[in-house]
């Protein structure tokens, strides 16, 4: 830690957390309206608000969310990043079961 956050930075962060919640709610509504087979879990702005990341999971290997990205860009005016937070492996895209993996010891 280099320094404590200023009051203005804390207020900026609190505002951004609220905007992330609003963005997530807005996009969940659009996902439900369009029927794109994904589940949105979280929205996260970069501190400069030039990029908004939506964390999602899907049972479909390659969901088509191009319309979501275009709609989000038009609404939020920044770069949109869709991050699949559900790891997959193998040629057929099987889900990785992380629950049975032992915790690595160093």
Secondary structure, 3 states (H helix, E strand, C coil): CCCCCCHHHHHHHHHHHHHHHHHHHHHHHHHHHHCCCCEEEEEEECCCCCEEEEEEECCCCCCCCHHHHHHHHHHHCCEEEEEECCCEECCCCEECCHHHCCCCCC
